[in-house]
Structure formats: C-alpha cells, structure tokens
Amino acid sequence: MRLRDRVAIITGGGGGMGRGIASVLAREGARVAAADLNLRTAEATAQALRDKGGQAIAVEMDVTRRESIDAAVHAAEQAFGEVDILVNNAGINQVIRFEELSEADWERVLRVNLTGVFLCSQAVLPALRRRGGGRIINIASTAAATGAMMSGAHYTASKAGVVGLTKQLAKELAADRILVNAIMPGFIDTDMLRALPQERLQQLLSTVLLGRVGTPEEVGAAVLFLASEDSRYVTGTVLNVSAGQLMQ
C-alpha cells in the first residue's frame, strides 16, 4: 500500500494505458480520479477499481480546455481531498505521412498531447504546493527519441515536447518538492496496436528484445515507482519502458 490515502488524477483514464495505470495505483491504496473526455469509459474504469475494493470516481475532462480541467480537478478534490499525483496520460495518435499532414491535424495533436500536459500541470500546481509536494508523471513515447514507427511527425514532435517540458518543470518545481518525471513506453497492448495487421505487428516486435508487447499494467508499475516514496530522489528523469526497443 505504497500510495495509501494519496489522491491521483489520471488523464485518459478511460481505457488502454490509463486504465492499467489506474488499476496499479488503486491497488496500492491511491484514491483515483479517472479523467477522460469520454465519461462512460472513465466510469467503467472507476467501477472496475471499486469492484476490486479501490476508491475511485470518474470525471469528465477535455485536456484542451482549462475550464474543463479545473472542473475535473475540483470534482476530484471534493470527493477525495487535494491532489498528490497527476498522471498526464491523455493523448491521440494519427498515422499520416509528413507531406500529407495538414496544419489542422498538426495543431490538434499538439493541442492534446503537449498543451494538455501544460494545462493539467498548471491546474494541479496550487494543490501540490499546499500539500508540500507531490508528483507529476508525464507519458511520452519512444517516438520522442527515435521517431515514430506507426504515427506521424506531429505525434513525434508532441512527445518530444513532453520530454522537454518534463525537464523544465522538474527544474522549476524542485524547490516546492514537486517531482516531475516522464515515461517512454514502447509497444503496449492497446486498441491501436491490436488493430495492426499481424504481419506489421510481427515486424514491429522484431525490434523488441523480449519479443512481446508490454501490458498497460507494466507501464502502471513504472508510474507507481515514480509516484511513490521509492522515487523520492528522482526528478527530471525519462524512464524507458520498452523492453530494449530503445537503449539510451
């Protein structure tokens, strides 16, 4: 129970990696607010956690709109108290070649994947300061280091931006005892990966030393480390969770 009575908001908590992260944190005692643009899927996550004895609520959140974020943070605080942990997991992807990339597509992906991290982190900052410290954990991607194998330039740019923002926030917020880190997942078992043709999936797996995709819960285990006191001397770090696909 490493996160007993801690309050965590997980954006994009309605499914995929978000649900896996929520499951791990709740199992360790965190009170979880599963935040998602789709309230129905967020509620499915929260109900699954409650069915296993966890404390969880669903909150609707559009990470591109500050008023929506503020309302979701307020709802989480009304239910559980002030926030200790923010996991910026919400993101979108699009497979498109650079020469076909429109300005509207570019701005939409950057708005969700990068500006959303900025807006959500700003929104919880007052609560983290009142708590005397806390954790911000940003979900980036190995694409930030190597370029994307199944998305576009806008996705890669957004995730590289998340890494840079993580390091800057770590420097600025260290005096407040707020630790800011990022995770670079590799190929994780999500709906997007399952939709790939089997031949393409095998091609991608040939780059992974362990020869398999990761699970959302394995990403959650990395988040748990960064959210717990086990990481009290870790900030500004980018943790690679890719089974050897990326070596830094």
Phi and psi in degrees as GROMACS dihedral restraints (atoms count N, CA, C in turn):
[ dihedral_restraints ]
;  ai    aj    ak    al  type     phi  dphi    fc
    3     4     5     6     1   -69.5    20    10
    4     5     6     7     1   -15.5    20    10
    6     7     8     9     1  -119.3    20    10
    7     8     9    10     1    28.2    20    10
    9    10    11    12     1   -52.9    20    10
   10    11    12    13     1   126.2    20    10
   12    13    14    15     1    67.8    20    10
   13    14    15    16     1     6.2    20    10
   15    16    17    18     1   -78.6    20    10
   16    17    18    19     1   148.0    20    10
   18    19    20    21     1  -107.5    20    10
   19    20    21    22     1   124.4    20    10
   21    22    23    24     1  -124.0    20    10
   22    23    24    25     1   133.3    20    10
   24    25    26    27     1  -105.7    20    10
   25    26    27    28     1   129.5    20    10
   27    28    29    30     1  -120.6    20    10
   28    29    30    31     1   111.0    20    10
   30    31    32    33     1   -78.8    20    10
   31    32    33    34     1   151.4    20    10
   33    34    35    36     1    63.5    20    10
   34    35    36    37     1    33.1    20    10
   36    37    38    39     1   -83.1    20    10
   37    38    39    40     1     3.9    20    10
   39    40    41    42     1   -79.9    20    10
   40    41    42    43     1   -12.3    20    10
   42    43    44    45     1  -176.5    20    10
   43    44    45    46     1   179.9    20    10
   45    46    47    48     1    57.0    20    10
   46    47    48    49     1  -133.5    20    10
   48    49    50    51     1   -62.4    20    10
   49    50    51    52     1   -35.9    20    10
   51    52    53    54     1   -59.9    20    10
   52    53    54    55     1   -42.2    20    10
   54    55    56    57     1   -69.3    20    10
   55    56    57    58     1   -38.8    20    10
   57    58    59    60     1   -63.9    20    10
   58    59    60    61     1   -42.6    20    10
   60    61    62    63     1   -62.2    20    10
   61    62    63    64     1   -46.2    20    10
   63    64    65    66     1   -59.1    20    10
   64    65    66    67     1   -40.9    20    10
   66    67    68    69     1   -61.5    20    10
   67    68    69    70     1   -45.3    20    10
   69    70    71    72     1   -66.4    20    10
   70    71    72    73     1   -45.2    20    10
   72    73    74    75     1   -66.1    20    10
   73    74    75    76     1   -40.7    20    10
   75    76    77    78     1   -65.1    20    10
   76    77    78    79     1   -38.8    20    10
   78    79    80    81     1   -61.2    20    10
   79    80    81    82     1   -26.8    20    10
   81    82    83    84     1   -95.0    20    10
   82    83    84    85     1    13.6    20    10
   84    85    86    87     1   100.7    20    10
   85    86    87    88     1    -1.9    20    10
   87    88    89    90     1   -70.4    20    10
   88    89    90    91     1   146.1    20    10
   90    91    92    93     1   -90.1    20    10
   91    92    93    94     1   117.3    20    10
   93    94    95    96     1  -108.8    20    10
   94    95    96    97     1   131.5    20    10
   96    97    98    99     1  -106.1    20    10
   97    98    99   100     1   108.7    20    10
   99   100   101   102     1   -84.0    20    10
  100   101   102   103     1   110.7    20    10
  102   103   104   105     1  -105.8    20    10
  103   104   105   106     1   131.5    20    10
  105   106   107   108     1  -156.6    20    10
  106   107   108   109     1   151.9    20    10
  108   109   110   111     1   -62.8    20    10
  109   110   111   112     1   -32.4    20    10
  111   112   113   114     1   -96.5    20    10
  112   113   114   115     1   101.3    20    10
  114   115   116   117     1   -64.1    20    10
  115   116   117   118     1   -30.4    20    10
  117   118   119   120     1   -63.7    20    10
  118   119   120   121     1   -45.4    20    10
  120   121   122   123     1   -71.4    20    10
  121   122   123   124     1   -33.6    20    10
  123   124   125   126     1   -62.7    20    10
  124   125   126   127     1   -40.6    20    10
  126   127   128   129     1   -67.1    20    10
  127   128   129   130     1   -34.2    20    10
  129   130   131   132     1   -63.2    20    10
  130   131   132   133     1   -40.2    20    10
  132   133   134   135     1   -63.6    20    10
  133   134   135   136     1   -48.7    20    10
  135   136   137   138     1   -60.9    20    10
  136   137   138   139     1   -40.4    20    10
  138   139   140   141     1   -66.1    20    10
  139   140   141   142     1   -40.3    20    10
  141   142   143   144     1   -61.0    20    10
  142   143   144   145     1   -38.3    20    10
  144   145   146   147     1   -69.6    20    10
  145   146   147   148     1   -41.2    20    10
  147   148   149   150     1   -65.8    20    10
  148   149   150   151     1   -35.9    20    10
  150   151   152   153     1   -61.9    20    10
  151   152   153   154     1   -25.3    20    10
  153   154   155   156     1   -97.9    20    10
  154   155   156   157     1    12.4    20    10
  156   157   158   159     1    92.2    20    10
  157   158   159   160     1     5.4    20    10
  159   160   161   162     1   -85.0    20    10
  160   161   162   163     1   167.9    20    10
  162   163   164   165     1  -105.4    20    10
  163   164   165   166     1   119.8    20    10
  165   166   167   168     1  -156.2    20    10
  166   167   168   169     1   147.8    20    10
  168   169   170   171     1  -132.9    20    10
  169   170   171   172     1   162.1    20    10
  171   172   173   174     1  -105.9    20    10
  172   173   174   175     1   137.8    20    10
  174   175   176   177     1  -133.0    20    10
  175   176   177   178     1   138.9    20    10
  177   178   179   180     1   -80.9    20    10
  178   179   180   181     1   131.7    20    10
  180   181   182   183     1  -148.1    20    10
  181   182   183   184     1   127.8    20    10
  183   184   185   186     1  -103.8    20    10
  184   185   186   187     1   108.8    20    10
  186   187   188   189     1   -70.7    20    10
  187   188   189   190     1    -4.2    20    10
  189   190   191   192     1   -94.5    20    10
  190   191   192   193     1    -2.3    20    10
  192   193   194   195     1  -126.3    20    10
  193   194   195   196     1   116.7    20    10
  195   196   197   198     1   -60.9    20    10
  196   197   198   199     1   -37.0    20    10
  198   199   200   201     1   -66.8    20    10
  199   200   201   202     1   -34.6    20    10
  201   202   203   204     1   -68.6    20    10
  202   203   204   205     1   -40.9    20    10
  204   205   206   207     1   -63.2    20    10
  205   206   207   208     1   -47.0    20    10
  207   208   209   210     1   -59.9    20    10
  208   209   210   211     1   -39.9    20    10
  210   211   212   213     1   -65.7    20    10
  211   212   213   214     1   -39.1    20    10
  213   214   215   216     1   -68.1    20    10
  214   215   216   217     1   -42.4    20    10
  216   217   218   219     1   -62.6    20    10
  217   218   219   220     1   -41.8    20    10
  219   220   221   222     1   -61.7    20    10
  220   221   222   223     1   -42.3    20    10
  222   223   224   225     1   -63.0    20    10
  223   224   225   226     1   -41.4    20    10
  225   226   227   228     1   -63.0    20    10
  226   227   228   229     1   -42.2    20    10
  228   229   230   231     1   -69.0    20    10
  229   230   231   232     1   -35.9    20    10
  231   232   233   234     1   -63.7    20    10
  232   233   234   235     1   -35.1    20    10
  234   235   236   237     1   -79.6    20    10
  235   236   237   238     1   -40.6    20    10
  237   238   239   240     1  -126.9    20    10
  238   239   240   241     1   -13.7    20    10
  240   241   242   243     1   105.3    20    10
  241   242   243   244     1  -176.5    20    10
  243   244   245   246     1   -68.7    20    10
  244   245   246   247     1   149.5    20    10
  246   247   248   249     1   -72.7    20    10
  247   248   249   250     1   139.0    20    10
  249   250   251   252     1  -108.5    20    10
  250   251   252   253     1   -30.9    20    10
  252   253   254   255     1  -135.8    20    10
  253   254   255   256     1   131.7    20    10
  255   256   257   258     1  -119.8    20    10
  256   257   258   259     1   126.2    20    10
  258   259   260   261     1  -111.8    20    10
  259   260   261   262     1   109.6    20    10
  261   262   263   264     1   -86.3    20    10
  262   263   264   265     1    90.0    20    10
  264   265   266   267     1  -108.7    20    10
  265   266   267   268     1   -20.8    20    10
  267   268   269   270     1   -59.3    20    10
  268   269   270   271     1   135.6    20    10
  270   271   272   273     1  -167.9    20    10
  271   272   273   274     1   161.0    20    10
  273   274   275   276     1  -130.6    20    10
  274   275   276   277     1   159.9    20    10
  276   277   278   279     1  -136.1    20    10
  277   278   279   280     1   156.6    20    10
  279   280   281   282     1  -154.2    20    10
  280   281   282   283     1   126.5    20    10
  282   283   284   285     1   -90.4    20    10
  283   284   285   286     1   109.6    20    10
  285   286   287   288     1  -157.9    20    10
  286   287   288   289     1   140.4    20    10
  288   289   290   291     1   -74.7    20    10
  289   290   291   292     1   151.3    20    10
  291   292   293   294     1   -57.3    20    10
  292   293   294   295     1   -42.9    20    10
  294   295   296   297     1   -69.2    20    10
  295   296   297   298     1   -15.7    20    10
  297   298   299   300     1  -100.5    20    10
  298   299   300   301     1     0.6    20    10
  300   301   302   303     1   -77.1    20    10
  301   302   303   304     1   122.6    20    10
  303   304   305   306     1   -88.1    20    10
  304   305   306   307     1   160.5    20    10
  306   307   308   309     1   -62.8    20    10
  307   308   309   310     1   -36.7    20    10
  309   310   311   312     1   -65.1    20    10
  310   311   312   313     1   -42.1    20    10
  312   313   314   315     1   -64.1    20    10
  313   314   315   316     1   -43.6    20    10
  315   316   317   318     1   -56.0    20    10
  316   317   318   319     1   -50.8    20    10
  318   319   320   321     1   -67.6    20    10
  319   320   321   322     1   -34.7    20    10
  321   322   323   324     1   -65.9    20    10
  322   323   324   325     1   -46.5    20    10
  324   325   326   327     1   -68.0    20    10
  325   326   327   328     1   -43.2    20    10
  327   328   329   330     1   -62.9    20    10
  328   329   330   331     1   -36.8    20    10
  330   331   332   333     1   -63.9    20    10
  331   332   333   334     1   -43.3    20    10
  333   334   335   336     1   -75.6    20    10
  334   335   336   337     1   -51.9    20    10
  336   337   338   339     1   -76.7    20    10
  337   338   339   340     1   -30.5    20    10
  339   340   341   342     1  -113.1    20    10
  340   341   342   343     1   -53.5    20    10
  342   343   344   345     1   -62.7    20    10
  343   344   345   346     1   -32.4    20    10
  345   346   347   348     1   -61.3    20    10
  346   347   348   349     1   -38.9    20    10
  348   349   350   351     1   -64.2    20    10
  349   350   351   352     1   -43.2    20    10
  351   352   353   354     1   -60.1    20    10
  352   353   354   355     1   -49.3    20    10
  354   355   356   357     1   -66.8    20    10
  355   356   357   358     1   -44.3    20    10
  357   358   359   360     1   -66.2    20    10
  358   359   360   361     1   -39.9    20    10
  360   361   362   363     1   -65.2    20    10
  361   362   363   364     1   -41.6    20    10
  363   364   365   366     1   -61.9    20    10
  364   365   366   367     1   -38.7    20    10
  366   367   368   369     1   -66.3    20    10
  367   368   369   370     1   -34.8    20    10
  369   370   371   372     1   -91.4    20    10
  370   371   372   373     1    -8.6    20    10
  372   373   374   375     1   -56.7    20    10
  373   374   375   376     1   -44.9    20    10
  375   376   377   378     1   -59.0    20    10
  376   377   378   379     1   -41.0    20    10
  378   379   380   381     1   -66.4    20    10
  379   380   381   382     1   -42.1    20    10
  381   382   383   384     1   -62.7    20    10
  382   383   384   385     1   -38.6    20    10
  384   385   386   387     1   -67.0    20    10
  385   386   387   388     1   -40.3    20    10
  387   388   389   390     1   -64.4    20    10
  388   389   390   391     1   -31.1    20    10
  390   391   392   393     1   -78.8    20    10
  391   392   393   394     1    -6.6    20    10
  393   394   395   396     1    80.5    20    10
  394   395   396   397     1    18.5    20    10
  396   397   398   399     1   139.1    20    10
  397   398   399   400     1   175.3    20    10
  399   400   401   402     1   170.6    20    10
  400   401   402   403     1  -164.1    20    10
  402   403   404   405     1  -132.3    20    10
  403   404   405   406     1   136.5    20    10
  405   406   407   408     1  -121.1    20    10
  406   407   408   409     1   123.7    20    10
  408   409   410   411     1  -124.6    20    10
  409   410   411   412     1   119.0    20    10
  411   412   413   414     1  -106.2    20    10
  412   413   414   415     1   132.5    20    10
  414   415   416   417     1   -91.9    20    10
  415   416   417   418     1   109.5    20    10
  417   418   419   420     1   -98.3    20    10
  418   419   420   421     1  -134.5    20    10
  420   421   422   423     1  -169.6    20    10
  421   422   423   424     1   152.7    20    10
  423   424   425   426     1   -60.9    20    10
  424   425   426   427     1   -19.4    20    10
  426   427   428   429     1   -58.8    20    10
  427   428   429   430     1   -29.4    20    10
  429   430   431   432     1   -62.2    20    10
  430   431   432   433     1   -27.0    20    10
  432   433   434   435     1  -100.1    20    10
  433   434   435   436     1   -29.4    20    10
  435   436   437   438     1  -121.9    20    10
  436   437   438   439     1    -9.0    20    10
  438   439   440   441     1    87.2    20    10
  439   440   441   442     1   156.2    20    10
  441   442   443   444     1   -86.9    20    10
  442   443   444   445     1   145.0    20    10
  444   445   446   447     1   -99.3    20    10
  445   446   447   448     1   -13.5    20    10
  447   448   449   450     1  -148.8    20    10
  448   449   450   451     1    40.8    20    10
  450   451   452   453     1  -154.6    20    10
  451   452   453   454     1  -154.7    20    10
  453   454   455   456     1  -123.6    20    10
  454   455   456   457     1   179.0    20    10
  456   457   458   459     1   -61.2    20    10
  457   458   459   460     1   -35.0    20    10
  459   460   461   462     1   -66.6    20    10
  460   461   462   463     1   -37.1    20    10
  462   463   464   465     1   -65.8    20    10
  463   464   465   466     1   -47.3    20    10
  465   466   467   468     1   -59.0    20    10
  466   467   468   469     1   -45.7    20    10
  468   469   470   471     1   -61.8    20    10
  469   470   471   472     1   -39.7    20    10
  471   472   473   474     1   -65.7    20    10
  472   473   474   475     1   -40.7    20    10
  474   475   476   477     1   -74.2    20    10
  475   476   477   478     1   -33.4    20    10
  477   478   479   480     1   -63.6    20    10
  478   479   480   481     1   -37.4    20    10
  480   481   482   483     1   -63.9    20    10
  481   482   483   484     1   -37.7    20    10
  483   484   485   486     1   -61.8    20    10
  484   485   486   487     1   -40.6    20    10
  486   487   488   489     1   -63.5    20    10
  487   488   489   490     1   -46.1    20    10
  489   490   491   492     1   -63.2    20    10
  490   491   492   493     1   -42.0    20    10
  492   493   494   495     1   -63.9    20    10
  493   494   495   496     1   -39.3    20    10
  495   496   497   498     1   -56.8    20    10
  496   497   498   499     1   -47.7    20    10
  498   499   500   501     1   -66.8    20    10
  499   500   501   502     1   -38.9    20    10
  501   502   503   504     1   -66.7    20    10
  502   503   504   505     1   -43.6    20    10
  504   505   506   507     1   -64.5    20    10
  505   506   507   508     1   -36.7    20    10
  507   508   509   510     1   -58.8    20    10
  508   509   510   511     1   -41.5    20    10
  510   511   512   513     1   -67.9    20    10
  511   512   513   514     1   -44.3    20    10
  513   514   515   516     1   -74.7    20    10
  514   515   516   517     1   -28.8    20    10
  516   517   518   519     1  -103.7    20    10
  517   518   519   520     1    -0.8    20    10
  519   520   521   522     1   -59.1    20    10
  520   521   522   523     1   -37.5    20    10
  522   523   524   525     1   -64.3    20    10
  523   524   525   526     1   -22.4    20    10
  525   526   527   528     1   -92.0    20    10
  526   527   528   529     1     6.8    20    10
  528   529   530   531     1    61.7    20    10
  529   530   531   532     1    31.3    20    10
  531   532   533   534     1  -103.4    20    10
  532   533   534   535     1   115.4    20    10
  534   535   536   537     1   -94.4    20    10
  535   536   537   538     1   130.9    20    10
  537   538   539   540     1  -124.4    20    10
  538   539   540   541     1   120.4    20    10
  540   541   542   543     1  -137.6    20    10
  541   542   543   544     1   167.1    20    10
  543   544   545   546     1  -130.8    20    10
  544   545   546   547     1   158.5    20    10
  546   547   548   549     1  -122.8    20    10
  547   548   549   550     1   135.8    20    10
  549   550   551   552     1  -106.9    20    10
  550   551   552   553     1    93.9    20    10
  552   553   554   555     1   -74.3    20    10
  553   554   555   556     1   150.7    20    10
  555   556   557   558     1   -92.3    20    10
  556   557   558   559     1  -132.5    20    10
  558   559   560   561     1   -83.2    20    10
  559   560   561   562     1   112.9    20    10
  561   562   563   564     1  -115.2    20    10
  562   563   564   565     1   145.0    20    10
  564   565   566   567     1   -69.6    20    10
  565   566   567   568     1    90.8    20    10
  567   568   569   570     1  -128.5    20    10
  568   569   570   571     1   172.0    20    10
  570   571   572   573     1   -57.9    20    10
  571   572   573   574     1   -37.7    20    10
  573   574   575   576     1   -62.6    20    10
  574   575   576   577     1   -42.0    20    10
  576   577   578   579     1   -71.0    20    10
  577   578   579   580     1   -38.5    20    10
  579   580   581   582     1   -65.1    20    10
  580   581   582   583     1   -24.7    20    10
  582   583   584   585     1   -76.1    20    10
  583   584   585   586     1   -10.4    20    10
  585   586   587   588     1   -72.4    20    10
  586   587   588   589     1   146.4    20    10
  588   589   590   591     1   -59.3    20    10
  589   590   591   592     1   146.4    20    10
  591   592   593   594     1   -57.3    20    10
  592   593   594   595     1   -38.0    20    10
  594   595   596   597     1   -62.9    20    10
  595   596   597   598     1   -42.1    20    10
  597   598   599   600     1   -67.0    20    10
  598   599   600   601     1   -39.3    20    10
  600   601   602   603     1   -63.0    20    10
  601   602   603   604     1   -43.2    20    10
  603   604   605   606     1   -64.2    20    10
  604   605   606   607     1   -35.8    20    10
  606   607   608   609     1   -62.3    20    10
  607   608   609   610     1   -43.6    20    10
  609   610   611   612     1   -65.9    20    10
  610   611   612   613     1   -41.2    20    10
  612   613   614   615     1   -66.8    20    10
  613   614   615   616     1   -20.5    20    10
  615   616   617   618     1   -65.4    20    10
  616   617   618   619     1   -16.5    20    10
  618   619   620   621     1   -92.1    20    10
  619   620   621   622     1    -3.1    20    10
  621   622   623   624     1  -104.1    20    10
  622   623   624   625     1   123.1    20    10
  624   625   626   627     1   -61.0    20    10
  625   626   627   628     1   -36.5    20    10
  627   628   629   630     1   -82.3    20    10
  628   629   630   631     1    -7.0    20    10
  630   631   632   633     1    71.0    20    10
  631   632   633   634     1    21.5    20    10
  633   634   635   636     1  -149.7    20    10
  634   635   636   637     1   162.3    20    10
  636   637   638   639     1   -78.2    20    10
  637   638   639   640     1   157.0    20    10
  639   640   641   642     1   -86.5    20    10
  640   641   642   643     1   166.9    20    10
  642   643   644   645     1  -103.6    20    10
  643   644   645   646     1   154.3    20    10
  645   646   647   648     1   -56.0    20    10
  646   647   648   649     1   -34.0    20    10
  648   649   650   651     1   -68.3    20    10
  649   650   651   652     1   -29.2    20    10
  651   652   653   654     1   -70.0    20    10
  652   653   654   655     1   -34.3    20    10
  654   655   656   657     1   -66.5    20    10
  655   656   657   658     1   -39.9    20    10
  657   658   659   660     1   -59.6    20    10
  658   659   660   661     1   -35.7    20    10
  660   661   662   663     1   -64.4    20    10
  661   662   663   664     1   -36.9    20    10
  663   664   665   666     1   -68.5    20    10
  664   665   666   667     1   -39.8    20    10
  666   667   668   669     1   -62.4    20    10
  667   668   669   670     1   -41.9    20    10
  669   670   671   672     1   -57.5    20    10
  670   671   672   673     1   -45.5    20    10
  672   673   674   675     1   -56.8    20    10
  673   674   675   676     1   -46.7    20    10
  675   676   677   678     1   -73.0    20    10
  676   677   678   679     1   -21.8    20    10
  678   679   680   681     1   -87.3    20    10
  679   680   681   682     1   -17.8    20    10
  681   682   683   684     1   -96.8    20    10
  682   683   684   685     1   174.7    20    10
  684   685   686   687     1   -69.9    20    10
  685   686   687   688     1   -12.4    20    10
  687   688   689   690     1   -61.3    20    10
  688   689   690   691     1   -23.1    20    10
  690   691   692   693     1  -107.5    20    10
  691   692   693   694     1    25.6    20    10
  693   694   695   696     1   -64.9    20    10
  694   695   696   697     1   -12.2    20    10
  696   697   698   699     1  -114.3    20    10
  697   698   699   700     1    27.1    20    10
  699   700   701   702     1  -125.8    20    10
  700   701   702   703     1   118.7    20    10
  702   703   704   705     1  -153.3    20    10
  703   704   705   706     1   151.5    20    10
  705   706   707   708     1    73.5    20    10
  706   707   708   709     1    17.3    20    10
  708   709   710   711     1  -100.5    20    10
  709   710   711   712     1   146.2    20    10
  711   712   713   714     1  -112.9    20    10
  712   713   714   715     1   111.3    20    10
  714   715   716   717     1   -92.5    20    10
  715   716   717   718     1   121.7    20    10
  717   718   719   720     1   -88.5    20    10
  718   719   720   721     1   118.8    20    10
  720   721   722   723     1  -122.0    20    10
  721   722   723   724     1    76.3    20    10
  723   724   725   726     1  -137.8    20    10
  724   725   726   727     1    11.5    20    10
  726   727   728   729     1    53.4    20    10
  727   728   729   730     1    40.6    20    10
  729   730   731   732     1    86.9    20    10
  730   731   732   733     1    -1.3    20    10
  732   733   734   735     1   -60.6    20    10
  733   734   735   736     1   -37.9    20    10
  735   736   737   738     1  -119.9    20    10
  736   737   738   739     1   128.6    20    10
  738   739   740   741     1  -122.5    20    10
  739   740   741   742     1   124.8    20    10
